Amino acid sequence: MRPLDLGYMAELAPVIAGYVPLTLMMAVIAMIAALVLAALLAIVRVLRVPVLDRLVAVFISFFRGTPLLVQLFLFYFGLPQVVPPMTGIDGVTAAIIGLTLHFSAYMAESIRGAILGVDRSQWEAAQSIGMTQGQLLRRIVLPQATRTAAPTLMNYFIDMIKSTSLAFTLGVTEMMGAAQKEAAGSFMYLEAFLVVALIYWAIVETLSVGQRRLEARLGRAVAR
């Protein structure tokens, strides 16, 4: 059993860390897009919009019931065979689309639960003074639901960052892809993958600290 080559790990760490911006970029874009889509899906479900409600239910069921890796392969390798305009899609774009659709399905259910958790009397009071459903959602329900769902949505963002590691299967050279290439050249797989694991761990722990502070702040706001 050979010891870890700490010198090689020290040299490799800045190389892999150089791909952190790409990883975060994919996660942030996908998170913003997923939030918008999830909010729309949740509103359709809450309002039980005819026809759309059933379509959204199928969408959520599909993306929650199939593995993310399968979905990424579907967008990158499968759909271009039947949708010619998608033949020019690159791995980064396919990864962002896959992350957006996959996590929006989960986030939609969290947002829907948060919306339904708003006291019904507030809905009735707003409607009694003539508010439209759009005004009710925008001014009263969604602000409260956002506060409730925020910790869960932060968890999804953390999961999304970790899931960007699957982008390397689409040919994207992000942190995992860079580690794979370095390991293939040096045959030091343990050191390479340990470095990338430690970098992911550092990112997640940093975000977890921010999440705990956000939850504490929201808790104080609710207590008032």
N, C-alpha and C positions, 0 to 999 in steps of 0.2 A: 504494500500500500504506500503510494507516494504522498508526500505532504503537499498541501496547497502551495501553489506558486504565487505568493503574495505580491512579488515584484511585477509579474505579468498582470495581475488584477489591478494594481495601481496604474499601470500603463494603459490598460483597457478602459478603465472607468471614465476618463474624460472623452474617449472616443465614443462610447455608448451614450454618455450624457449629452453629447452634441446632438443627439436625435430626440432629446426631451421636447424641444419646441414643436417638432412635428407631431409627436404624440399628443401634447396638450392642445395643439391647434385642431387636430381631428376630433378630440373629445369635446372641446368648447363649441365648435361649430355644430357638431351632432347634438349636443345638449340643448343649445338654443333652438335648433330646428325641432327637436323632440318635444321641448316644452310647449312650443306654439301648437304643434300637431296634437299633442296630448290634451291640451286645454280644449281644443275644438272637438276632439273625440269625446271628451268627458261631458261637454255641454250638450252634444247630440244625445248622449246616453241619458243624461239627467232630464232633458226636456222630452225625451222619447219621440224624437222627430220621426214621422212615418217613413218607412223604407230605409232611410239613412241609419236609423237605430239598428236595424238588422244587419246592414252592411258593415257598420262599425263593430258590431258584436262578432261577426265572422273575422274581420281584420284583427281584432284583439286576440281572438281564439287562435288564429293561425300563427301570429308572431310570438305569442306566449307559449304555444304548443310545439314549436319546432326549434332546433338548436340554432344559435347565432351563426355558427360556422357554415351550416347548410344554407342559411339565408345569404351569407356573403358569397358563397359559391354560385348560388342561384342568380344573384344580380350580376356577378362578374363574368361567369362562364356560361350560364344557361340562357338568360334573357337575350343577350346579343344574337343568339341563333335565330330568334323569332322576331326580335325588334331591331332591325338594322341600324337605326340611329344610335343604339347603345354600343355598337361595336367600337366606338372611339373612347368609351369610358375608361378612365385610368383606375389603378388600384386604390388610390387615396379617395377618389370620389365614390367608388363602389363601397369602400369601408365606411365612409361617412353616411351614405344612404342606408346601408345595412344597420349601422348603429342607431341612426335616427328612427327607423321604422321599428326595430326590435324594442328599443327602450321606451318609445312613445306608447306602445301597447301596455307596458307595465305602469308607466307614469299616468296614463289615462285613468286607470282603475284607482290609483292613489288619489288623484285629483277629484275623481267622481265621489269617492268616499268622503273626502274633505268637504266637498260642496254639500253633500247630503247630511253632513254632520252639523251644518249651520242650523241653528234653532228655527223650526218652521214658523214660529211666531214672527220672526223678522221678515220672512217672505210675505206673510199675510199683511203685516203692518205696511210694508212698502207698496204692496198692491192696493191697499186701501186708500193710499194717498195719490194713486194714479200713476205710479211708476210702471214703465214698460218692463218686459222681461229682460231686455238688453240693459236698461238702466239698473234694474235690480241686481243683475249679475255683476255688472261693472263696478257699481258703487258700494254694494253691501256684501254680496255673497263671496265673490272672488277674492277680495282683500282678506277676509277672514279665512277662507279656504287655503289661501297661499300660506298664511301663518301656520296653519295646522299641517300642511303637506310638506313644508320646507325641509324638515329633517330627513324625511323619507326621500325626497327628491335629491338631497345632497348625497344620500347613500347610493342612489342610482348613478349620480355623476362619478362617484368613486368607482363603482362597478364598470362604468363606461370607460374610464381611463385604463383599468386593467384589461378590459376587452379589446382595446386597441392593439393588444399584442397579437390578435388573430389576423391583423392586416398583413402580416408578413406572408401569410398563405396566399395572398393575392399579388405577391411580388413587391410589396411596399417595404422599403428599407427604413423601418423605424427602429426602436430600441431592440425589439426581439429579432428583427431581421438582421440588424447589425451584429448582434451577439451570435446568431447562427453562422453568419459569414466568417466572423473572426474565429469561431470555434472550429469551423470546417478547415480553416487554413492552419491552425496551430494544434488541432486535436486536443486542446485543453477545454473540453466541454464543461467540466465541472466549474472551472474558474469563470468562464464566459457567462454561463447561465446564472451563476451565483452573483456576479456583478450586476446583471440586469435585474435579478430578483431584489437585490438590495436597493437599487435605484427606484424601482416601483414601490418598494416598501417605504422609502423616505418620502416619496411624493404622497402616498396614501396617508401616512402618519401626519404629514403637514396639513393635509386637507381635513383629517379627523380632528385636529386641534381647532381648526376654524369652525368645523361643524359643532363641536362642543360649545364653543363660545356663542355661536348663533343660537343654539338651543337654549343656552342660559339667558341670552338677551330676549328671546321670544318668551321664555318663561316669566321673566320679570315684567314684560309688557302685558301678558295675560293676567298676572297677579294684580296689576293696577286696576 
